[in-house]
Amino acid sequence: MDIQALIAESARAWQARANCMGVDPELFFPERGSSTREAKEVCRGCVVRIECLEFAIANSEKFGIWGGMSERERRRVRRARLLENREVAAS
């Protein structure tokens, strides 16, 4: 196994500890207009919620509930971070 594969495997090790392991994936990818409440409830107490959210943001996940947030909610987080980074860079 090469070093890149080891790094990638290590970076995703959090997934094995996620509350959603063994849960029907369709719960986290609801049809447009469907409730996300149940998926977010699974995420609420998850010990790797932050890692999951950061993974989704870093990889620009367009669909599904990741780290307890919908794509729309993640987009807001990305925008807020961009604005914050611009303000820091400008000062």
Summary of the structure (lengths in Angstrom):
residues: 91
radius of gyration: 15.1
end to end distance: 44.3
largest distance: 47.0
contacts: 209
relative contact order: 0.12
helix: 62%
strand: 2%
